[in-house]
Amino acid sequence: MTTTIKAVEEQQDSPFALSHLDALESEAVHIFREVAGEFERPVILFSGGKDSIVMLHLALKAFAPAPVPFTLLHVDTGHNFPEVIEYRDRTVARHNLRLHVASVQDYIDRGVLRERPDGTRNPLQTVPLTEAIQQHRFDAVFGGGRRDEEKARAKERVFSLRDEFSQWDPRRQRPELWQLYNGRHAPGEHVRVFPLSNWTELDVWQYIAREGIELPEIYFAHEREVFARNGMWLTAGEWGGPKEGETVEKRLIRYRTVGDMSCTGAVDSDATTLDAVIAEIAASRLTERGATRADDKLSEAAMEDRKREGYF
């Protein structure tokens, strides 16, 4: 027993040992290269949120100095934060990437989808997403989901098979022993791929700091007009907030996760630097989605229900 412990300690002290961030990066790079070798038409879901930003950074590293061999896809709810959309477009132009945008507003205008009474459009993303996958015949779809975010995501494998209707069946999850990934799928099916599955929110931020990755400003503390709803600070906007009796006030806040403005809550924070954000997250006992996403609070199984229907 003593010999085993000593061997582990010597391995950790070795100058050739990987740090935990190096190990996570190596795993993600391996996943990107594996998909490039197995699939014909992969696509990266890119919203301009921190997880998709890290995912794109890893893809750029995986294939450098060659260009990324994948296109990008964003399901635009029409209620996104302007700072995030500006960052998305700037990043696409900087790296000379191709971006497909599936617009929820287009589906509403055509009468395919209806606005929800609560104003949130996050649940409306499923149809535009699945139709974009079918239209462009994408056979592998990279997502930035992580297992620490939510219990339904914790059940999902790195390679997650979706049927011809883009639906997820937990009973069809495949074993992934020794990091061997099975991308086999029938015509019409595709695979959702999650390179950040084993990362935590803290890992993501530590990696952002180490790599010097630029982020949209809303991830850092700033003053913004918000109002309280269901225990969260929401941004006022055309989507339907605030309602009667909800008072707008200016507060010092930041966003831990970024999605549709109607369901993404801010947190009180004075963290204006990466080090301050990392310290704040390290002390937090709530996951980012548990603390700031109203769409995950619709029911105990809200995320799993949406995933079964084809959601991310």
N, C-alpha and C positions, 0 to 999 in steps of 0.2 A: 504494500500500500504506500509506504514511504517512498519507494523507488518510483512509483507511478506519479505521485505528486511532484517529486523532484524533476521528473522528465517534463511534465507539463510546464512547470515554472521556468525550466531552461528554454523550452520552446517559445514561451511568451517573451523571454528576455532576448531571444535571438534577433540580430539585426535584419534577418530575412523574414521574420514573422509579419503577417499582415495585420494592420489595425482593423477594428470592427468596420470602419467606414471603407477601408480598402477591400475587405471581404465582400461587403454588400455591393460595392461598385463592380467588383469582378464578377459576381453572380449576375448582376443586371446586364453587363456587357455580354456575358455568355448567352443570356436569354435573347438579346437582340440579334446576335449572330446566328443563333440556332433558328430563329424565325426566318431570317434572311435566307437560310439554306433550305428550309422545309416548305415555305409557302410561296405562292406566286404573286399575290396582291395584298401585302400587309398595309396597314394604315395606323397612324398614331393619333389618338384623340388628344387634341391640344386646345385648351380653353384659355391659357394665360394664367391659370392658377399655379401655385407653387409646385404641386406634385407633377403636373404636366410639364412645367419648366425644367424640373430636375430630370424627368424622363427624356425630354428632348436633348438636354445636355449630355446624358449618358449615351444616347443614340449617336450624337455627333462624335463622342469619344470612341465609340465602338467601331466606327468606320473611317475615322480620320486616317490619312488626309483625303480620302475619297468622300464624295457627298453622301448624305443619308439616302439610302435607297427606298425610302418610304414617303408617301404623301401624308399630309395632315388633314384631320377632320375636326370641325367644331360644330356642335349643335347649339346654335345661337337662340336663346329664349327671347331676345329683344329687350330683356330686363337686366342685362349685364351691366356691371360697373364700367363707366366710360374709361377709367384709367386702365382697366384690364384689357379692354378691346384695343386701346391704343398700343399697349405693350404687345399684344398678340400680333397686330399688323406690322409693327416695327421689327419684331423678331423674325417673322416670316420673310420680310424684305431683306434683312441683314444676312440671313443664311441662304437666300435664294431658293426658298422652299415653295412647294405647291400646296395651297390650302383649299379644301372643299368646305363650304359653309352650308349646313342644313338649317334653314330658318323656321322656327316655330311660328313666327308671324305669317309666313307664306301659307302655312297649313291652316291657320285661323282665317285668313282672308279667303281661302278657297272653300271654307266650310267643312274641312276635314276634321278640324279640332275646334273645341269650344273653350272659351275662357272659363276658368274655375271661379266659383263665388269668392274664394279667399284671395284671388288675384295671383297666386303663385303659378308659375309655368314649369317648374322643375319636373313635375310628373308628366307634362306634355311632351317631354323630350323623346320619349320612347319611340313613337311612330316616325318622326323625322330621322332618328338614328337608324332604326331597322331598315327603313326604305332607302337610306343613303348606302347602307351596307349592301343591300340587294342590287341597287341601281349600278353601283361601281364594282360589284362582284368582289368585294374585299373578303379574303379568306382568313385573315388574322387581324385582330383589332387590339392595339395596345391601349391599355387604360392605366391610370395612375392610382388605382385603388390599393389600399394597404390593409392588412389583416387587423391592425390595432384600431382601425377607425370605428368598426361596427361589427356586431356579431355575425350578420349574414356574410359580410366580406371575409370574416375569419374562417368561414367554412369553404371558401372557394380556393381552388388550386391555382398555380401559376398559369398553366394552360387549362382554360375552362371552356369546355365544349358547349356550343349553342346549337339548337336544332334549326330546321329550315325556317322557323318563325322567330328566330333569335332568342328563344326562350331557354332558360336555365333550369336544369333538373339536377338537384344535389345528388340524386342516386346515380347519376352518370359520371360523377367525378372519378378521375383516374388516379391511381397511385403514381407518385413521382419520386421513387426511390433513387438515391444517388444522383439527384439532379438530372435524371433522364426524363425528357418530356415527350409525350405522345401527341403529335399534332395530326394524327389520322382523322379524317372526317369525310362524311358522305357528301355528294353533290348537293349544294344548297345550304349545307351547314357551314359554320365557321367557328373559329376559336378566339375567345377573348384572352389576352395575354397580359399578365400583371408583373412587370419587372420589379416593382417596389413592394411586392407582397410582404416581404420579411423586414421591411423598414418600419421604424416608428416615426411619429411626428418629430421627436427630438433628433433622430438620425437625419431626417430630411434637412432640418435647420442647421445641424452641425456640418453637413455636407455642403450646404449652400455657403456657409461661412468659409469652409476650407477652400472651396473652388472659386470663391469670389463671384458667385452667380447673381446677376441683377434681377430684382423683383419689382413688381408694381408697388407704388408707394403706399397703397392701402394696407399692406402687411405690417406697416410700422405706425406707431402712434401719431395721430394727427387730430385736429379739431374737425368735427363734422356735425351737421344737424341730424339728430336721430330722435326716435320716439320709442317708448316702451310698449311691447306686446308679448304676452305669454312669457315674461321673464327674460326677454331679449331686447337688445337695442337694434332697431331696424332703421334703414335709411328711407326717408320720404321720397316718393317718386310717383310717376304716372300709373304705376301698377295698382294703386289703390290704397296707399297709406300716406298720412295717417287717417284713421276714421274719426267720427265724432267722439269727443271725449279723450282722444289721444293727443297729448301735448308734445310739440316739437321743442327740443332743447339742444343747445350746443354742448358737446362733451368731448373729452380727450379719449379717443378710442383707437382700436386697430382691429383688423380682421385676421382670424386664425385660419379660416377657410373661405374660399370665394366661390360663389355660385350665383343663382338668381337673386336679385336684390330683395325680392319679396319674401324669401325664406332664409336668408343668410344674416345671422345676427353678429353684431360687433361685441367686443369685450372692452371694458374699461382698462386702459393701459397707458403707461408713460414710457413704454419701451420704444425708443427711437433708433436703436442700433441693433445689429445682429447679436452681439453679446448679451444685451438686455433682453431680447426676445428669447434667446436660448435659456437664460436664467429663469425667465417667467414660465416657460414651458416645463422646465425641469421640476418646478415647484407645483405645477398644476396636477390635480387629481381627476380632472374631467377630460375625456377625449374631445378633440376639436368639433366633431360632428355632434356629440352628445351635448356640448355646451352651446353650439351656435347654429344648428340646422333645424328649422321648424319642420321641414318636410320629413325628417326622420322621426318626428314626434307624433305623426298622425295616428300611429298604432304601434304596438309592440313589434309587429312583423312588417312595418312599412317598407324597409329596404328590401327584405327578402321577397315580398310580394312584387315589388317593382322589378327586381332582378329576374323573377320567373316570367315576367311579361316582356323582358328584353332590355331592361335598363342596364346601365353600366355595371 
